Amino acid sequence: MSRERRKARVGRVVSDKMDKTIVVAYRWQQRNRLYGKAQRRITKFYAHDGDNACSVGDLVRVEETRPISRLKNWRVVDILERREVAEVRPVELDREILESQTRGQSAALAAEEAAAQEQEAAAADDAGEVPSPEAESGPATGESEEAAEK
């Protein structure tokens, strides 16, 4: 096949997990035969990337070539645009969610305890009970007992 007659396509890299091979998604439109409405189609090509230069999200130009393997009939001509894709594992997301939930739960428990103490204090005031200062300060020391006897 002469180089002038080879098909060339531009698409996004959707996978680069194989060695020297990428998967490129090529989007195109086809008109419906009956209604004439444009339908979006996506075709995936396996393309040869000898340098492993492409990464997920890159915009690349691929060209038709001789069969390189059972599925590979395309090769990468050039990388038109690089795209940064954040690599976040689902495990990391789960940890962050769990940590934020536990922080929220501990804050909620502390707020519930404070509200319960305020309700007890309000109930004691309504009943006319005044807590003794000794009960609040704790057990008396020997020096304070001697001072009370004098």
DSSP file (Angstrom, degrees, kcal/mol; ACC not computed):
  #  RESIDUE AA STRUCTURE BP1 BP2  ACC     N-H-->O    O-->H-N    N-H-->O    O-->H-N    TCO  KAPPA ALPHA  PHI   PSI    X-CA   Y-CA   Z-CA
    1    1 A M              0   0    0      0, 0.0     2,-0.1     0, 0.0    65,-0.1   0.000 360.0 360.0 360.0 129.7    0.0    0.0    0.0
    2    2 A S    >   -     0   0    0      1,-0.1     3,-0.8     3,-0.0     4,-0.4  -0.389 360.0-121.0 -72.7 151.6    1.5    3.4   -1.0
    3    3 A R  G >  S+     0   0    0      1,-0.2     3,-0.6     2,-0.2    -1,-0.1   0.778 109.4  58.8 -65.1 -27.5    2.0    5.9    1.8
    4    4 A E  G 3  S+     0   0    0      1,-0.2    -1,-0.2     3,-0.0    -2,-0.0   0.800 105.8  48.5 -72.2 -27.8   -0.3    8.5    0.1
    5    5 A R  G <  S+     0   0    0     -3,-0.8    -1,-0.2     2,-0.1    -2,-0.2   0.444  83.9 115.5 -94.7   0.1   -3.3    6.2    0.1
    6    6 A R    <   -     0   0    0     -3,-0.6     2,-0.2    -4,-0.4    59,-0.0  -0.428  69.5-115.4 -72.1 144.7   -3.0    5.1    3.8
    7    7 A K        -     0   0    0     -2,-0.1    57,-2.7    58,-0.0     2,-0.4  -0.554  29.4-164.4 -77.3 142.8   -5.9    6.0    6.1
    8    8 A A  E     -A   63   0A   0     55,-0.2     2,-0.3    -2,-0.2    55,-0.2  -0.992   6.7-175.9-128.5 138.3   -5.0    8.4    8.9
    9    9 A R  E     -A   62   0A   0     53,-2.5    53,-2.8    -2,-0.4     2,-0.5  -0.943  17.6-144.1-132.5 153.1   -7.2    9.0   12.0
   10   10 A V  E     +A   61   0A   0     -2,-0.3    17,-0.4    51,-0.2     2,-0.3  -0.980  38.3 140.3-117.9 127.3   -7.1   11.3   15.0
   11   11 A G  E     -A   60   0A   0     49,-2.3    49,-2.9    -2,-0.5     2,-0.3  -0.921  47.4 -89.6-154.6 178.3   -8.3   10.0   18.3
   12   12 A R  E     -AB  59  25A   0     13,-1.8    13,-3.1    -2,-0.3     2,-0.5  -0.749  36.8-117.2 -99.3 143.9   -7.8    9.9   22.1
   13   13 A V  E     + B   0  24A   0     45,-2.3    44,-2.6    -2,-0.3    11,-0.2  -0.687  33.3 173.4 -78.5 123.7   -5.8    7.3   23.9
   14   14 A V  E     +     0   0A   0      9,-3.0     2,-0.3    -2,-0.5    10,-0.2   0.580  66.1  21.2-107.3 -14.8   -8.1    5.3   26.2
   15   15 A S  E     + B   0  23A   0      8,-1.2     8,-2.3    40,-0.1    -1,-0.3  -0.970  42.8 166.5-154.7 138.7   -5.6    2.6   27.3
   16   16 A D  E     +     0   0A   0     -2,-0.3     4,-0.1     6,-0.2     5,-0.1   0.003  46.6 115.5-135.1  28.9   -1.8    2.3   27.5
   17   17 A K  E     +     0   0A   0      2,-0.1     2,-0.2     3,-0.1     5,-0.1   0.666  59.5  79.4 -78.2 -16.9   -1.5   -0.8   29.7
   18   18 A M  E >  S- B   0  21A   0      3,-0.5     3,-0.8     1,-0.1     2,-0.5  -0.547  92.1-100.8 -89.9 158.2    0.1   -3.0   27.1
   19   19 A D  T 3  S-     0   0    0      1,-0.2    -2,-0.1    -2,-0.2     3,-0.1  -0.682 101.0 -11.4 -81.1 123.5    3.7   -2.9   26.1
   20   20 A K  T 3  S+     0   0    0     -2,-0.5    29,-2.0     1,-0.2     2,-0.4   0.668 119.6  97.3  62.7  19.9    4.3   -0.9   22.9
   21   21 A T  E <   -BC  18  48A   0     -3,-0.8    -3,-0.5    27,-0.2     2,-0.3  -1.000  47.6-178.2-138.9 138.4    0.5   -0.9   22.2
   22   22 A I  E     - C   0  47A   0     25,-2.4    25,-2.7    -2,-0.4     2,-0.5  -0.902  24.1-129.7-127.7 161.4   -2.2    1.7   22.9
   23   23 A V  E     -BC  15  46A   0     -8,-2.3    -9,-3.0    -2,-0.3    -8,-1.2  -0.965  24.2-163.7-112.2 124.3   -5.9    1.7   22.3
   24   24 A V  E     -BC  13  45A   0     21,-3.0    21,-2.8    -2,-0.5     2,-0.6  -0.922   9.7-147.0-112.7 129.0   -7.2    4.8   20.5
   25   25 A A  E     -BC  12  44A   0    -13,-3.1   -13,-1.8    -2,-0.5     2,-0.5  -0.855  14.3-165.3 -96.1 120.1  -10.9    5.8   20.4
   26   26 A Y  E     - C   0  43A   0     17,-3.4    17,-2.8    -2,-0.6     2,-0.4  -0.924   5.3-153.9-108.5 122.8  -11.8    7.5   17.1
   27   27 A R  E     + C   0  42A   0     -2,-0.5     2,-0.3   -17,-0.4    15,-0.2  -0.810  23.8 157.7 -99.6 135.8  -15.2    9.3   17.1
   28   28 A W  E     - C   0  41A   0     13,-2.4    13,-3.3    -2,-0.4     2,-0.4  -0.948  32.1-120.3-148.3 167.4  -17.1    9.8   13.9
   29   29 A Q  E     - C   0  40A   0     -2,-0.3     2,-0.4    11,-0.2    11,-0.2  -0.886  18.4-171.6-117.7 145.7  -20.6   10.5   12.7
   30   30 A Q  E     - C   0  39A   0      9,-2.6     9,-3.5    -2,-0.4     2,-0.3  -0.995  22.3-126.8-132.6 138.5  -22.9    8.5   10.5
   31   31 A R  E     - C   0  38A   0     -2,-0.4     7,-0.2     7,-0.2     2,-0.2  -0.674  27.3-113.3 -88.1 139.5  -26.2    9.6    9.1
   32   32 A N     >  -     0   0    0      5,-2.4     4,-1.4    -2,-0.3    -1,-0.1  -0.498  20.7-137.7 -68.0 134.5  -29.3    7.4    9.7
   33   33 A R  T  4 S+     0   0    0     -2,-0.2    -1,-0.1     1,-0.2    -2,-0.0   0.887  96.9  32.0 -64.0 -39.5  -30.5    6.0    6.4
   34   34 A L  T  4 S+     0   0    0      1,-0.1    -1,-0.2     3,-0.1    -2,-0.0   0.934 132.4  24.9 -85.6 -49.3  -34.2    6.5    7.0
   35   35 A Y  T  4 S-     0   0    0      2,-0.1    -2,-0.2     1,-0.0     3,-0.1   0.658  89.0-133.8 -96.7 -17.4  -34.4    9.7    9.2
   36   36 A G     <  +     0   0    0     -4,-1.4     2,-0.2     1,-0.3    -3,-0.1   0.515  52.7 146.2  79.9   2.7  -31.1   11.4    8.2
   37   37 A K        -     0   0    0     -6,-0.1    -5,-2.4     1,-0.1     2,-0.3  -0.530  54.0-112.7 -76.5 140.2  -30.2   12.2   11.9
   38   38 A A  E     -C   31   0A   0     -7,-0.2     2,-0.4    -2,-0.2    -7,-0.2  -0.554  30.7-159.5 -74.7 131.4  -26.5   12.1   12.6
   39   39 A Q  E     -C   30   0A   0     -9,-3.5    -9,-2.6    -2,-0.3     2,-0.4  -0.938  13.7-130.0-112.7 133.8  -25.4    9.3   14.9
   40   40 A R  E     -C   29   0A   0     -2,-0.4     2,-0.3   -11,-0.2   -11,-0.2  -0.662  27.8-173.3 -82.9 135.2  -22.2    9.4   16.9
   41   41 A R  E     -C   28   0A   0    -13,-3.3   -13,-2.4    -2,-0.4     2,-0.4  -0.933  13.0-155.4-126.8 151.3  -20.0    6.3   16.6
   42   42 A I  E     -C   27   0A   0     -2,-0.3     2,-0.4   -15,-0.2   -15,-0.2  -0.996   9.2-173.1-128.1 127.2  -16.8    5.3   18.4
   43   43 A T  E     -C   26   0A   0    -17,-2.8   -17,-3.4    -2,-0.4     2,-0.5  -0.966  13.4-145.7-118.4 136.0  -14.3    2.9   16.9
   44   44 A K  E     -C   25   0A   0     -2,-0.4     2,-0.4   -19,-0.2   -19,-0.2  -0.870  13.3-167.0-105.0 132.4  -11.3    1.6   18.9
   45   45 A F  E     -C   24   0A   0    -21,-2.8   -21,-3.0    -2,-0.5     2,-0.6  -0.927  18.6-137.8-115.4 140.2   -8.0    0.9   17.2
   46   46 A Y  E     -Cd  23  72A   0     25,-0.5    28,-0.9    -2,-0.4    27,-0.9  -0.883  33.7-172.0 -91.6 121.9   -5.1   -1.0   18.6
   47   47 A A  E     -Cd  22  74A   0    -25,-2.7   -25,-2.4    -2,-0.6     2,-0.5  -0.894  25.1-115.7-122.7 148.0   -2.0    1.0   17.5
   48   48 A H  E     +Cd  21  75A   0     26,-2.3    28,-2.3    -2,-0.3     2,-0.4  -0.689  27.7 179.0 -83.2 125.3    1.7    0.3   17.7
   49   49 A D    >   -     0   0    0    -29,-2.0     3,-1.3    -2,-0.5   -29,-0.2  -0.819   2.1-177.7-125.6  87.3    3.6    2.7   20.0
   50   50 A G  T 3  S+     0   0    0     -2,-0.4    -1,-0.1     1,-0.3   -29,-0.1   0.772  81.2  43.4 -61.8 -30.2    7.2    1.5   19.9
   51   51 A D  T 3  S-     0   0    0    -31,-0.1    -1,-0.3     0, 0.0    -2,-0.0   0.484 100.3-127.9 -93.8  -3.3    8.6    4.1   22.4
   52   52 A N    <   +     0   0    0     -3,-1.3    -2,-0.1     1,-0.1   -31,-0.0   0.891  63.7 141.1  53.1  41.6    5.7    3.8   24.9
   53   53 A A        +     0   0    0      2,-0.0     2,-0.2   -33,-0.0    -1,-0.1   0.721  39.7  84.8 -85.4 -23.5    5.5    7.6   24.6
   54   54 A C        -     0   0    0     -5,-0.0     2,-0.3     4,-0.0    28,-0.1  -0.496  55.2-173.1 -84.8 149.7    1.7    7.9   24.7
   55   55 A S    >   -     0   0    0     -2,-0.2     3,-1.8    28,-0.0   -42,-0.3  -0.864  41.4 -67.5-132.5 170.0   -0.4    8.0   27.9
   56   56 A V  T 3  S+     0   0    0     -2,-0.3   -42,-0.2     1,-0.2    27,-0.1  -0.317 118.5  24.0 -61.7 134.1   -4.1    7.9   28.6
   57   57 A G  T 3  S+     0   0    0    -44,-2.6    -1,-0.2     1,-0.3   -43,-0.1   0.244  86.6 135.3  97.2 -12.0   -5.9   11.1   27.4
   58   58 A D    <   -     0   0    0     -3,-1.8   -45,-2.3    25,-0.1     2,-0.6  -0.384  54.9-129.6 -70.3 147.7   -3.4   12.1   24.7
   59   59 A L  E     +AE  12  81A   0     22,-2.5    21,-2.2   -47,-0.2    22,-1.7  -0.890  39.3 176.2 -96.0 120.0   -4.7   13.2   21.3
   60   60 A V  E     -AE  11  79A   0    -49,-2.9   -49,-2.3    -2,-0.6     2,-0.5  -0.868  32.0-133.0-128.5 156.7   -2.8   11.2   18.7
   61   61 A R  E     -AE  10  78A   0     17,-2.6    16,-3.2    -2,-0.3    17,-1.2  -0.953  27.8-169.9-107.0 125.7   -2.7   10.7   14.9
   62   62 A V  E     -AE   9  76A   0    -53,-2.8   -53,-2.5    -2,-0.5     2,-0.4  -0.849   5.6-154.4-115.6 153.1   -2.5    7.0   13.8
   63   63 A E  E     -AE   8  75A   0     12,-2.5    12,-2.1    -2,-0.3   -55,-0.2  -0.963  24.3-107.3-129.5 143.2   -1.9    5.6   10.4
   64   64 A E  E     + E   0  74A   0    -57,-2.7     2,-0.3    -2,-0.4    10,-0.2  -0.398  48.4 162.9 -66.6 142.5   -3.0    2.4    8.8
   65   65 A T        -     0   0    0      8,-2.7     3,-0.1     1,-0.1   -58,-0.0  -0.853  43.0 -61.6-148.1-178.3   -0.1   -0.1    8.3
   66   66 A R  S    S-     0   0    0     -2,-0.3     2,-0.3     1,-0.2    -1,-0.1  -0.260  74.3 -77.1 -64.4 159.6    0.6   -3.8    7.7
   67   67 A P        +     0   0    0      0, 0.0     6,-0.2     0, 0.0    -1,-0.2  -0.446  47.8 178.0 -63.0 124.1   -0.6   -6.2   10.3
   68   68 A I        -     0   0    0      4,-2.9     2,-0.2    -2,-0.3     5,-0.2   0.779  69.0 -15.9 -95.4 -35.1    1.7   -6.1   13.3
   69   69 A S  S    S-     0   0    0      3,-1.3    -1,-0.2     0, 0.0     0, 0.0  -0.811  91.9 -69.3-150.1-168.7   -0.2   -8.6   15.4
   70   70 A R  S    S+     0   0    0     -2,-0.2     3,-0.0     1,-0.2     0, 0.0   0.878 132.4  17.7 -60.5 -38.5   -3.6  -10.2   15.4
   71   71 A L  S    S+     0   0    0      1,-0.0     2,-0.7   -26,-0.0   -25,-0.5   0.646 105.1  92.2-107.4 -19.6   -5.3   -6.9   16.4
   72   72 A K  E     +d   46   0A   0      1,-0.2    -4,-2.9   -27,-0.1    -3,-1.3  -0.698  27.6 140.1 -89.8 113.9   -2.8   -4.2   15.6
   73   73 A N  E     +     0   0A   0    -27,-0.9    -8,-2.7    -2,-0.7     2,-0.3   0.162  60.3  69.2-127.8  13.5   -3.1   -2.7   12.1
   74   74 A W  E     -dE  47  64A   0    -28,-0.9   -26,-2.3   -10,-0.2     2,-0.3  -0.906  58.7-160.2-131.3 156.1   -2.3    0.9   13.0
   75   75 A R  E     -dE  48  63A   0    -12,-2.1   -12,-2.5    -2,-0.3     2,-0.4  -0.979  29.5-104.3-137.1 152.8    0.8    2.8   14.2
   76   76 A V  E     - E   0  62A   0    -28,-2.3   -14,-0.2    -2,-0.3   -26,-0.1  -0.608  30.3-179.8 -77.9 126.8    1.2    6.1   16.0
   77   77 A V  E     -     0   0A   0    -16,-3.2     2,-0.3    -2,-0.4    -1,-0.2   0.889  64.2 -26.1 -90.2 -52.0    2.5    8.9   13.7
   78   78 A D  E     - E   0  61A   0    -17,-1.2   -17,-2.6     0, 0.0     2,-0.6  -0.990  55.2-111.7-159.2 162.6    2.6   11.7   16.2
   79   79 A I  E     - E   0  60A   0     -2,-0.3   -19,-0.2   -19,-0.2     3,-0.1  -0.879  27.0-176.4 -99.1 117.1    1.2   13.0   19.5
   80   80 A L  E     +     0   0A   0    -21,-2.2     2,-0.3    -2,-0.6   -20,-0.2   0.842  67.8   8.5 -84.0 -35.5   -0.9   16.1   18.8
   81   81 A E  E     - E   0  59A   0    -22,-1.7   -22,-2.5     2,-0.0     2,-0.4  -0.987  63.5-142.4-151.7 134.2   -1.8   17.0   22.4
   82   82 A R        -     0   0    0     -2,-0.3     2,-0.4   -24,-0.2   -24,-0.1  -0.793  17.8-163.3 -95.9 140.8   -0.7   15.8   25.8
   83   83 A R        -     0   0    0     -2,-0.4     2,-0.6   -27,-0.1   -25,-0.1  -0.989  15.4-135.0-127.7 132.3   -3.3   15.6   28.6
   84   84 A E        -     0   0    0     -2,-0.4     2,-0.5   -27,-0.1   -27,-0.1  -0.743  23.3-171.5 -84.0 123.0   -2.7   15.3   32.3
   85   85 A V        -     0   0    0     -2,-0.6     2,-0.3   -29,-0.1   -29,-0.1  -0.975  23.0-126.4-117.9 124.1   -4.9   12.6   33.8
   86   86 A A        -     0   0    0     -2,-0.5     2,-1.0     1,-0.1    -2,-0.0  -0.523  17.5-145.4 -70.4 127.4   -4.9   12.3   37.6
   87   87 A E        +     0   0    0     -2,-0.3     2,-0.5     2,-0.0    -1,-0.1  -0.812  31.7 161.7 -98.4 100.6   -4.2    8.8   38.6
   88   88 A V        -     0   0    0     -2,-1.0    -2,-0.0     4,-0.0     0, 0.0  -0.978  30.0-140.0-121.0 125.1   -6.3    8.1   41.7
   89   89 A R     >  -     0   0    0     -2,-0.5     4,-1.6     1,-0.1     3,-0.5  -0.554  19.4-123.0 -81.7 148.9   -7.0    4.6   42.8
   90   90 A P  H  > S+     0   0    0      0, 0.0     4,-2.3     0, 0.0     5,-0.1   0.820 112.0  61.3 -59.6 -30.0  -10.4    3.8   44.2
   91   91 A V  H  > S+     0   0    0      1,-0.2     4,-2.1     2,-0.2     5,-0.1   0.907 102.7  50.0 -63.5 -41.3   -8.8    2.5   47.4
   92   92 A E  H  > S+     0   0    0     -3,-0.5     4,-2.0     1,-0.2    -1,-0.2   0.892 110.1  50.2 -64.7 -39.5   -7.4    6.0   48.1
   93   93 A L  H  X S+     0   0    0     -4,-1.6     4,-2.2     1,-0.2    -1,-0.2   0.908 108.8  52.2 -64.0 -41.3  -10.8    7.6   47.5
   94   94 A D  H  X S+     0   0    0     -4,-2.3     4,-2.6     1,-0.2    -2,-0.2   0.901 108.0  51.7 -62.2 -41.0  -12.4    5.1   50.0
   95   95 A R  H  X S+     0   0    0     -4,-2.1     4,-2.7     1,-0.2     5,-0.2   0.933 109.6  49.1 -61.2 -45.9   -9.8    6.0   52.6
   96   96 A E  H  X S+     0   0    0     -4,-2.0     4,-2.2     1,-0.2    -1,-0.2   0.901 112.4  48.1 -61.5 -41.0  -10.5    9.7   52.3
   97   97 A I  H  X S+     0   0    0     -4,-2.2     4,-2.2     2,-0.2    -1,-0.2   0.924 112.5  48.2 -65.5 -44.6  -14.2    9.1   52.6
   98   98 A L  H  X S+     0   0    0     -4,-2.6     4,-2.5     1,-0.2    -2,-0.2   0.909 111.5  50.2 -63.6 -41.7  -13.9    6.9   55.6
   99   99 A E  H  X S+     0   0    0     -4,-2.7     4,-2.3     1,-0.2    -1,-0.2   0.916 111.4  47.8 -63.2 -42.5  -11.6    9.4   57.3
  100  100 A S  H  X S+     0   0    0     -4,-2.2     4,-2.1    -5,-0.2    -1,-0.2   0.877 112.3  50.2 -67.2 -35.3  -13.9   12.3   56.7
  101  101 A Q  H  X S+     0   0    0     -4,-2.2     4,-2.5     2,-0.2    -2,-0.2   0.909 110.6  48.3 -68.4 -41.4  -16.9   10.2   58.0
  102  102 A T  H  X S+     0   0    0     -4,-2.5     4,-2.5     2,-0.2     5,-0.2   0.890 111.4  50.6 -67.5 -37.1  -15.0    9.2   61.2
  103  103 A R  H  X S+     0   0    0     -4,-2.3     4,-2.0     1,-0.2    -1,-0.2   0.918 112.4  47.5 -62.8 -41.9  -14.1   12.8   61.8
  104  104 A G  H  X S+     0   0    0     -4,-2.1     4,-2.0     1,-0.2    -2,-0.2   0.875 112.0  49.6 -66.3 -38.2  -17.7   13.8   61.3
  105  105 A Q  H  X S+     0   0    0     -4,-2.5     4,-2.5     2,-0.2    -2,-0.2   0.907 110.4  49.3 -68.6 -42.0  -18.9   11.1   63.6
  106  106 A S  H  X S+     0   0    0     -4,-2.5     4,-2.1     1,-0.2    -2,-0.2   0.891 112.2  48.7 -66.2 -37.5  -16.5   12.0   66.4
  107  107 A A  H  X S+     0   0    0     -4,-2.0     4,-2.1    -5,-0.2    -1,-0.2   0.890 111.6  50.0 -66.8 -38.3  -17.5   15.6   66.2
  108  108 A A  H  X S+     0   0    0     -4,-2.0     4,-2.2     2,-0.2    -2,-0.2   0.897 110.0  50.2 -66.9 -40.4  -21.2   14.6   66.3
  109  109 A L  H  X S+     0   0    0     -4,-2.5     4,-2.4     2,-0.2    -2,-0.2   0.910 110.3  49.8 -64.3 -42.1  -20.6   12.4   69.4
  110  110 A A  H  X S+     0   0    0     -4,-2.1     4,-2.2     1,-0.2    -1,-0.2   0.901 111.1  49.6 -63.4 -40.3  -18.8   15.3   71.2
  111  111 A A  H  X S+     0   0    0     -4,-2.1     4,-2.2     2,-0.2    -1,-0.2   0.894 110.3  50.6 -65.7 -39.2  -21.6   17.6   70.3
  112  112 A E  H  X S+     0   0    0     -4,-2.2     4,-2.3     2,-0.2    -2,-0.2   0.906 110.3  49.5 -64.8 -41.5  -24.2   15.1   71.6
  113  113 A E  H  X S+     0   0    0     -4,-2.4     4,-2.2     2,-0.2    -2,-0.2   0.912 111.0  49.4 -63.8 -42.4  -22.3   14.7   74.9
  114  114 A A  H  X S+     0   0    0     -4,-2.2     4,-2.1     1,-0.2    -1,-0.2   0.903 111.4  49.4 -64.0 -40.5  -22.1   18.4   75.4
  115  115 A A  H  X S+     0   0    0     -4,-2.2     4,-2.1     1,-0.2    -1,-0.2   0.891 109.8  51.6 -65.5 -38.8  -25.8   18.8   74.8
  116  116 A A  H  X S+     0   0    0     -4,-2.3     4,-2.1     2,-0.2    -2,-0.2   0.903 109.7  49.5 -64.8 -40.9  -26.6   16.0   77.2
  117  117 A Q  H  X S+     0   0    0     -4,-2.2     4,-2.3     2,-0.2    -1,-0.2   0.897 110.3  50.7 -65.0 -39.9  -24.5   17.7   79.9
  118  118 A E  H  X S+     0   0    0     -4,-2.1     4,-2.3     1,-0.2    -1,-0.2   0.893 109.7  50.6 -64.5 -39.0  -26.2   21.0   79.3
  119  119 A Q  H  X S+     0   0    0     -4,-2.1     4,-2.3     2,-0.2    -2,-0.2   0.896 110.2  49.6 -66.0 -39.7  -29.6   19.3   79.6
  120  120 A E  H  X S+     0   0    0     -4,-2.1     4,-2.2     2,-0.2    -2,-0.2   0.910 111.7  48.6 -64.3 -42.0  -28.6   17.7   83.0
  121  121 A A  H  X S+     0   0    0     -4,-2.3     4,-2.1     1,-0.2    -2,-0.2   0.906 112.0  48.8 -65.1 -40.7  -27.4   21.0   84.3
  122  122 A A  H  X S+     0   0    0     -4,-2.3     4,-2.0     1,-0.2    -2,-0.2   0.885 110.9  50.5 -66.3 -38.1  -30.6   22.7   83.2
  123  123 A A  H  X S+     0   0    0     -4,-2.3     4,-1.6     2,-0.2    -1,-0.2   0.877 109.8  50.6 -66.9 -37.8  -32.7   19.9   84.8
  124  124 A A  H  X>S+     0   0    0     -4,-2.2     5,-1.6     2,-0.2     4,-0.6   0.893 110.1  49.7 -67.5 -39.7  -30.7   20.3   88.1
  125  125 A D  H ><5S+     0   0    0     -4,-2.1     3,-0.7     1,-0.2    -2,-0.2   0.888 109.9  51.2 -65.5 -39.0  -31.3   24.1   88.1
  126  126 A D  H 3<5S+     0   0    0     -4,-2.0    -1,-0.2     1,-0.2    -2,-0.2   0.839 108.0  52.1 -67.1 -33.4  -35.1   23.5   87.5
  127  127 A A  H 3<5S-     0   0    0     -4,-1.6    -1,-0.2    -5,-0.1    -2,-0.2   0.599 114.2-118.0 -79.5 -10.9  -35.3   21.1   90.4
  128  128 A G  T <<5 +     0   0    0     -3,-0.7     2,-0.4    -4,-0.6    -3,-0.2   0.530  65.5 143.6  87.0   5.3  -33.6   23.6   92.7
  129  129 A E      < -     0   0    0     -5,-1.6    -1,-0.3    -6,-0.2    -2,-0.1  -0.661  32.8-164.1 -81.3 129.7  -30.7   21.4   93.4
  130  130 A V        -     0   0    0     -2,-0.4     2,-0.0    -3,-0.1    -5,-0.0  -0.965  22.2-124.7-113.2 119.6  -27.4   23.3   93.7
  131  131 A P        -     0   0    0      0, 0.0     5,-0.0     0, 0.0    -7,-0.0  -0.376  29.2-113.2 -65.1 140.0  -24.4   21.1   93.4
  132  132 A S     >  -     0   0    0      1,-0.1     4,-1.4    -2,-0.0     3,-0.3  -0.429  15.5-127.2 -72.7 147.7  -22.1   21.4   96.4
  133  133 A P  H  > S+     0   0    0      0, 0.0     4,-2.4     0, 0.0     5,-0.2   0.819 109.1  58.8 -65.1 -29.5  -18.7   23.0   95.7
  134  134 A E  H  > S+     0   0    0      1,-0.2     4,-1.8     2,-0.2    -2,-0.0   0.890 103.6  51.3 -66.9 -36.9  -16.9   20.0   97.3
  135  135 A A  H  4 S+     0   0    0     -3,-0.3    -1,-0.2     1,-0.2    -3,-0.0   0.864 113.0  45.6 -67.6 -34.9  -18.5   17.6   94.8
  136  136 A E  H  < S+     0   0    0     -4,-1.4    -2,-0.2     1,-0.2    -1,-0.2   0.894 115.5  45.0 -74.6 -38.6  -17.3   19.8   91.9
  137  137 A S  H  < S-     0   0    0     -4,-2.4    -2,-0.2     1,-0.3    -1,-0.2   0.724 108.7-128.8 -80.8 -19.6  -13.8   20.2   93.3
  138  138 A G     <  -     0   0    0     -4,-1.8    -1,-0.3    -5,-0.2    -2,-0.1  -0.608  55.2  -8.1 105.0-168.2  -13.3   16.6   94.2
  139  139 A P  S    S-     0   0    0      0, 0.0     2,-0.1     0, 0.0    -4,-0.0  -0.334  75.9-112.0 -67.5 145.5  -12.1   15.0   97.5
  140  140 A A        -     0   0    0      1,-0.1     2,-0.1     2,-0.0    -6,-0.0  -0.452  27.0-127.8 -77.6 149.0  -10.8   17.4  100.1
  141  141 A T     >  -     0   0    0     -2,-0.1     4,-1.3     1,-0.1     3,-0.2  -0.472  25.0-106.9 -90.7 167.9   -7.2   17.4  101.1
  142  142 A G  H  > S+     0   0    0      1,-0.2     4,-1.7     2,-0.2     5,-0.1   0.847 116.0  56.9 -64.0 -35.8   -5.9   17.1  104.6
  143  143 A E  H  > S+     0   0    0      1,-0.2     4,-2.0     2,-0.2    -1,-0.2   0.888 104.6  50.8 -65.1 -40.1   -4.8   20.7  104.8
  144  144 A S  H  > S+     0   0    0      1,-0.2     4,-1.6     2,-0.2    -1,-0.2   0.850 108.1  53.5 -69.5 -31.9   -8.3   22.1  104.0
  145  145 A E  H  X S+     0   0    0     -4,-1.3     4,-1.5     2,-0.2    -1,-0.2   0.900 108.6  49.5 -67.4 -38.8   -9.8   19.8  106.7
  146  146 A E  H  X S+     0   0    0     -4,-1.7     4,-1.4     1,-0.2    -2,-0.2   0.893 110.3  50.5 -66.2 -39.3   -7.4   21.3  109.3
  147  147 A A  H  < S+     0   0    0     -4,-2.0    -1,-0.2     1,-0.2    -2,-0.2   0.848 108.6  52.5 -68.1 -32.5   -8.3   24.8  108.2
  148  148 A A  H  < S+     0   0    0     -4,-1.6    -1,-0.2     1,-0.2    -2,-0.2   0.820 106.0  54.2 -72.9 -30.9  -12.0   24.0  108.6
  149  149 A E  H  <        0   0    0     -4,-1.5    -2,-0.2     1,-0.2    -1,-0.2   0.862 360.0 360.0 -71.5 -35.7  -11.5   22.7  112.2
  150  150 A K     <        0   0    0     -4,-1.4    -1,-0.2     0, 0.0    -2,-0.2   0.468 360.0 360.0 -72.8 360.0   -9.8   25.9  113.4
